[in-house]
Amino acid sequence: MAKSIEFVFQFPPIQGVFDTGYGIVYIFGTLHEIEIEDIIAHETLHYVLQKVAGKRTSLKLDRIYNRVESD
């Protein structure tokens, strides 16, 4: 498990986010400031949850977001 978290911004403008499991989060493309802040907050929360409660709990975070959006 990663000891720290790192954010890498990549261009050309292809949107997407990918956490390699090594604490590196890649943010692709040209996003608005609010979207980038949301991505950083979300991926940081994944990292903290993984450190505190384990990988399975961290992965459940995405299911919470999906349930909230569909309600």
N, CA, C and O atoms as a GROMACS GRO file, in nm:
protein
  284
    1MET      N    1   0.084  -0.118   0.000
    1MET     CA    2   0.000   0.000   0.000
    1MET      C    3   0.089   0.124   0.000
    1MET      O    4   0.197   0.124   0.059
    2ALA      N    5   0.044   0.226  -0.065
    2ALA     CA    6   0.119   0.350  -0.077
    2ALA      C    7   0.130   0.422   0.057
    2ALA      O    8   0.038   0.419   0.138
    3LYS      N    9   0.244   0.486   0.077
    3LYS     CA   10   0.266   0.563   0.199
    3LYS      C   11   0.219   0.707   0.182
    3LYS      O   12   0.197   0.777   0.281
    4SER      N   13   0.205   0.750   0.058
    4SER     CA   14   0.156   0.886   0.031
    4SER      C   15   0.071   0.882  -0.094
    4SER      O   16   0.066   0.780  -0.164
    5ILE      N   17   0.005   0.991  -0.122
    5ILE     CA   18  -0.080   1.000  -0.241
    5ILE      C   19  -0.019   1.106  -0.332
    5ILE      O   20   0.031   1.209  -0.286
    6GLU      N   21  -0.025   1.081  -0.462
    6GLU     CA   22   0.032   1.172  -0.562
    6GLU      C   23  -0.071   1.191  -0.672
    6GLU      O   24  -0.136   1.096  -0.713
    7PHE      N   25  -0.085   1.314  -0.720
    7PHE     CA   26  -0.175   1.344  -0.831
    7PHE      C   27  -0.092   1.383  -0.952
    7PHE      O   28  -0.004   1.469  -0.942
    8VAL      N   29  -0.120   1.321  -1.066
    8VAL     CA   30  -0.050   1.350  -1.191
    8VAL      C   31  -0.153   1.395  -1.293
    8VAL      O   32  -0.247   1.321  -1.322
    9PHE      N   33  -0.135   1.514  -1.346
    9PHE     CA   34  -0.226   1.569  -1.446
    9PHE      C   35  -0.169   1.543  -1.584
    9PHE      O   36  -0.056   1.583  -1.614
   10GLN      N   37  -0.247   1.477  -1.670
   10GLN     CA   38  -0.202   1.438  -1.803
   10GLN      C   39  -0.290   1.504  -1.909
   10GLN      O   40  -0.410   1.522  -1.889
   11PHE      N   41  -0.230   1.540  -2.017
   11PHE     CA   42  -0.302   1.595  -2.131
   11PHE      C   43  -0.253   1.523  -2.254
   11PHE      O   44  -0.134   1.489  -2.254
   12PRO      N   45  -0.325   1.496  -2.355
   12PRO     CA   46  -0.428   1.568  -2.426
   12PRO      C   47  -0.565   1.554  -2.360
   12PRO      O   48  -0.580   1.485  -2.260
   13PRO      N   49  -0.663   1.622  -2.418
   13PRO     CA   50  -0.794   1.628  -2.354
   13PRO      C   51  -0.876   1.501  -2.364
   13PRO      O   52  -0.975   1.495  -2.437
   14ILE      N   53  -0.835   1.399  -2.292
   14ILE     CA   54  -0.913   1.276  -2.279
   14ILE      C   55  -0.948   1.267  -2.132
   14ILE      O   56  -0.858   1.257  -2.048
   15GLN      N   57  -1.075   1.270  -2.097
   15GLN     CA   58  -1.112   1.274  -1.956
   15GLN      C   59  -1.105   1.136  -1.893
   15GLN      O   60  -1.135   1.036  -1.957
   16GLY      N   61  -1.064   1.133  -1.768
   16GLY     CA   62  -1.062   1.007  -1.695
   16GLY      C   63  -0.975   1.017  -1.573
   16GLY      O   64  -0.888   1.104  -1.563
   17VAL      N   65  -0.997   0.927  -1.479
   17VAL     CA   66  -0.922   0.922  -1.355
   17VAL      C   67  -0.886   0.776  -1.330
   17VAL      O   68  -0.967   0.687  -1.354
   18PHE      N   69  -0.766   0.753  -1.284
   18PHE     CA   70  -0.723   0.616  -1.259
   18PHE      C   71  -0.629   0.612  -1.141
   18PHE      O   72  -0.527   0.680  -1.142
   19ASP      N   73  -0.662   0.535  -1.039
   19ASP     CA   74  -0.574   0.516  -0.924
   19ASP      C   75  -0.508   0.380  -0.940
   19ASP      O   76  -0.577   0.278  -0.945
   20THR      N   77  -0.376   0.378  -0.949
   20THR     CA   78  -0.305   0.254  -0.975
   20THR      C   79  -0.298   0.162  -0.854
   20THR      O   80  -0.253   0.048  -0.866
   21GLY      N   81  -0.343   0.209  -0.737
   21GLY     CA   82  -0.329   0.130  -0.616
   21GLY      C   83  -0.197   0.158  -0.546
   21GLY      O   84  -0.172   0.107  -0.437
   22TYR      N   85  -0.114   0.238  -0.608
   22TYR     CA   86   0.015   0.275  -0.550
   22TYR      C   87   0.012   0.419  -0.499
   22TYR      O   88   0.117   0.477  -0.473
   23GLY      N   89  -0.108   0.476  -0.486
   23GLY     CA   90  -0.120   0.612  -0.436
   23GLY      C   91  -0.103   0.716  -0.543
   23GLY      O   92  -0.088   0.834  -0.512
   24ILE      N   93  -0.104   0.676  -0.670
   24ILE     CA   94  -0.092   0.771  -0.780
   24ILE      C   95  -0.227   0.782  -0.849
   24ILE      O   96  -0.282   0.681  -0.894
   25VAL      N   97  -0.278   0.902  -0.858
   25VAL     CA   98  -0.406   0.927  -0.924
   25VAL      C   99  -0.377   1.010  -1.048
   25VAL      O  100  -0.322   1.120  -1.039
   26TYR      N  101  -0.414   0.956  -1.164
   26TYR     CA  102  -0.395   1.029  -1.290
   26TYR      C  103  -0.525   1.098  -1.327
   26TYR      O  104  -0.632   1.036  -1.325
   27ILE      N  105  -0.516   1.224  -1.361
   27ILE     CA  106  -0.632   1.301  -1.405
   27ILE      C  107  -0.604   1.345  -1.547
   27ILE      O  108  -0.513   1.424  -1.572
   28PHE      N  109  -0.682   1.293  -1.641
   28PHE     CA  110  -0.660   1.317  -1.783
   28PHE      C  111  -0.754   1.425  -1.833
   28PHE      O  112  -0.870   1.434  -1.791
   29GLY      N  113  -0.703   1.507  -1.923
   29GLY     CA  114  -0.789   1.598  -1.996
   29GLY      C  115  -0.805   1.735  -1.935
   29GLY      O  116  -0.739   1.771  -1.837
   30THR      N  117  -0.893   1.807  -1.996
   30THR     CA  118  -0.921   1.943  -1.953
   30THR      C  119  -1.056   1.943  -1.882
   30THR      O  120  -1.161   1.926  -1.944
   31LEU      N  121  -1.051   1.961  -1.753
   31LEU     CA  122  -1.171   1.962  -1.670
   31LEU      C  123  -1.186   2.099  -1.607
   31LEU      O  124  -1.088   2.174  -1.596
   32HIS      N  125  -1.306   2.131  -1.566
   32HIS     CA  126  -1.329   2.256  -1.494
   32HIS      C  127  -1.274   2.244  -1.353
   32HIS      O  128  -1.259   2.134  -1.300
   33GLU      N  129  -1.245   2.356  -1.293
   33GLU     CA  130  -1.186   2.360  -1.160
   33GLU      C  131  -1.267   2.282  -1.058
   33GLU      O  132  -1.211   2.208  -0.977
   34ILE      N  133  -1.398   2.296  -1.060
   34ILE     CA  134  -1.486   2.225  -0.965
   34ILE      C  135  -1.475   2.075  -0.984
   34ILE      O  136  -1.469   2.000  -0.886
   35GLU      N  137  -1.471   2.029  -1.110
   35GLU     CA  138  -1.459   1.886  -1.138
   35GLU      C  139  -1.327   1.832  -1.085
   35GLU      O  140  -1.323   1.723  -1.027
   36ILE      N  141  -1.220   1.905  -1.103
   36ILE     CA  142  -1.089   1.862  -1.054
   36ILE      C  143  -1.089   1.855  -0.902
   36ILE      O  144  -1.036   1.761  -0.844
   37GLU      N  145  -1.149   1.955  -0.837
   37GLU     CA  146  -1.159   1.952  -0.690
   37GLU      C  147  -1.238   1.831  -0.642
   37GLU      O  148  -1.200   1.767  -0.545
   38ASP      N  149  -1.348   1.799  -0.710
   38ASP     CA  150  -1.429   1.682  -0.674
   38ASP      C  151  -1.349   1.553  -0.689
   38ASP      O  152  -1.355   1.465  -0.603
   39ILE      N  153  -1.274   1.542  -0.798
   39ILE     CA  154  -1.193   1.423  -0.822
   39ILE      C  155  -1.086   1.408  -0.714
   39ILE      O  156  -1.066   1.299  -0.661
   40ILE      N  157  -1.018   1.518  -0.682
   40ILE     CA  158  -0.914   1.513  -0.580
   40ILE      C  159  -0.974   1.473  -0.445
   40ILE      O  160  -0.916   1.390  -0.374
   41ALA      N  161  -1.087   1.530  -0.409
   41ALA     CA  162  -1.152   1.496  -0.282
   41ALA      C  163  -1.193   1.349  -0.280
   41ALA      O  164  -1.170   1.279  -0.181
   42HIS      N  165  -1.254   1.302  -0.388
   42HIS     CA  166  -1.301   1.163  -0.397
   42HIS      C  167  -1.184   1.065  -0.386
   42HIS      O  168  -1.190   0.970  -0.308
   43GLU      N  169  -1.080   1.086  -0.464
   43GLU     CA  170  -0.967   0.993  -0.464
   43GLU      C  171  -0.889   1.000  -0.333
   43GLU      O  172  -0.835   0.898  -0.288
   44THR      N  173  -0.883   1.118  -0.271
   44THR     CA  174  -0.818   1.129  -0.140
   44THR      C  175  -0.897   1.052  -0.035
   44THR      O  176  -0.838   0.987   0.052
   45LEU      N  177  -1.030   1.059  -0.043
   45LEU     CA  178  -1.113   0.983   0.049
   45LEU      C  179  -1.092   0.833   0.030
   45LEU      O  180  -1.085   0.759   0.128
   46HIS      N  181  -1.081   0.787  -0.094
   46HIS     CA  182  -1.048   0.646  -0.121
   46HIS      C  183  -0.918   0.609  -0.050
   46HIS      O  184  -0.910   0.506   0.017
   47TYR      N  185  -0.817   0.692  -0.064
   47TYR     CA  186  -0.686   0.666  -0.006
   47TYR      C  187  -0.694   0.656   0.147
   47TYR      O  188  -0.640   0.563   0.206
   48VAL      N  189  -0.762   0.752   0.209
   48VAL     CA  190  -0.774   0.753   0.355
   48VAL      C  191  -0.852   0.631   0.404
   48VAL      O  192  -0.812   0.566   0.500
   49LEU      N  193  -0.964   0.600   0.338
   49LEU     CA  194  -1.042   0.483   0.376
   49LEU      C  195  -0.960   0.354   0.364
   49LEU      O  196  -0.970   0.266   0.449
   50GLN      N  197  -0.880   0.343   0.259
   50GLN     CA  198  -0.797   0.224   0.240
   50GLN      C  199  -0.696   0.213   0.354
   50GLN      O  200  -0.671   0.103   0.404
   51LYS      N  201  -0.637   0.325   0.394
   51LYS     CA  202  -0.540   0.325   0.504
   51LYS      C  203  -0.605   0.284   0.636
   51LYS      O  204  -0.547   0.207   0.713
   52VAL      N  205  -0.725   0.335   0.662
   52VAL     CA  206  -0.790   0.317   0.791
   52VAL      C  207  -0.869   0.186   0.798
   52VAL      O  208  -0.862   0.114   0.897
   53ALA      N  209  -0.944   0.155   0.692
   53ALA     CA  210  -1.039   0.044   0.699
   53ALA      C  211  -1.015  -0.067   0.597
   53ALA      O  212  -1.086  -0.168   0.598
   54GLY      N  213  -0.917  -0.051   0.508
   54GLY     CA  214  -0.887  -0.156   0.412
   54GLY      C  215  -0.943  -0.129   0.272
   54GLY      O  216  -1.027  -0.042   0.252
   55LYS      N  217  -0.893  -0.208   0.177
   55LYS     CA  218  -0.927  -0.188   0.037
   55LYS      C  219  -1.074  -0.213   0.008
   55LYS      O  220  -1.136  -0.137  -0.067
   56ARG      N  221  -1.132  -0.319   0.065
   56ARG     CA  222  -1.273  -0.351   0.038
   56ARG      C  223  -1.364  -0.235   0.078
   56ARG      O  224  -1.457  -0.200   0.006
   57THR      N  225  -1.338  -0.178   0.194
   57THR     CA  226  -1.419  -0.066   0.240
   57THR      C  227  -1.402   0.054   0.149
   57THR      O  228  -1.498   0.123   0.115
   58SER      N  229  -1.278   0.079   0.108
   58SER     CA  230  -1.250   0.191   0.018
   58SER      C  231  -1.326   0.176  -0.114
   58SER      O  232  -1.378   0.274  -0.166
   59LEU      N  233  -1.332   0.056  -0.167
   59LEU     CA  234  -1.400   0.033  -0.295
   59LEU      C  235  -1.551   0.051  -0.283
   59LEU      O  236  -1.617   0.083  -0.382
   60LYS      N  237  -1.606   0.032  -0.164
   60LYS     CA  238  -1.750   0.051  -0.143
   60LYS      C  239  -1.790   0.197  -0.156
   60LYS      O  240  -1.908   0.228  -0.176
   61LEU      N  241  -1.695   0.288  -0.146
   61LEU     CA  242  -1.724   0.431  -0.161
   61LEU      C  243  -1.790   0.460  -0.294
   61LEU      O  244  -1.882   0.542  -0.300
   62ASP      N  245  -1.747   0.396  -0.402
   62ASP     CA  246  -1.806   0.419  -0.534
   62ASP      C  247  -1.952   0.376  -0.538
   62ASP      O  248  -2.032   0.437  -0.608
   63ARG      N  249  -1.987   0.271  -0.466
   63ARG     CA  250  -2.126   0.226  -0.463
   63ARG      C  251  -2.214   0.326  -0.389
   63ARG      O  252  -2.331   0.343  -0.425
   64ILE      N  253  -2.161   0.393  -0.288
   64ILE     CA  254  -2.237   0.495  -0.216
   64ILE      C  255  -2.270   0.609  -0.310
   64ILE      O  256  -2.384   0.655  -0.313
   65TYR      N  257  -2.172   0.657  -0.387
   65TYR     CA  258  -2.194   0.766  -0.483
   65TYR      C  259  -2.299   0.726  -0.585
   65TYR      O  260  -2.386   0.807  -0.618
   66ASN      N  261  -2.293   0.605  -0.636
   66ASN     CA  262  -2.390   0.559  -0.736
   66ASN      C  263  -2.530   0.555  -0.678
   66ASN      O  264  -2.625   0.589  -0.748
   67ARG      N  265  -2.547   0.514  -0.554
   67ARG     CA  266  -2.681   0.510  -0.491
   67ARG      C  267  -2.736   0.648  -0.471
   67ARG      O  268  -2.855   0.671  -0.492
   68VAL      N  269  -2.652   0.743  -0.430
   68VAL     CA  270  -2.696   0.880  -0.407
   68VAL      C  271  -2.739   0.944  -0.538
   68VAL      O  272  -2.841   1.012  -0.542
   69GLU      N  273  -2.663   0.923  -0.645
   69GLU     CA  274  -2.695   0.983  -0.775
   69GLU      C  275  -2.824   0.929  -0.833
   69GLU      O  276  -2.895   1.002  -0.901
   70SER      N  277  -2.855   0.802  -0.807
   70SER     CA  278  -2.975   0.740  -0.866
   70SER      C  279  -3.102   0.773  -0.789
   70SER      O  280  -3.212   0.755  -0.841
   71ASP      N  281  -3.089   0.820  -0.666
   71ASP     CA  282  -3.208   0.854  -0.585
   71ASP      C  283  -3.275   0.980  -0.630
   71ASP      O  284  -3.376   1.021  -0.572
   0.00000   0.00000   0.00000
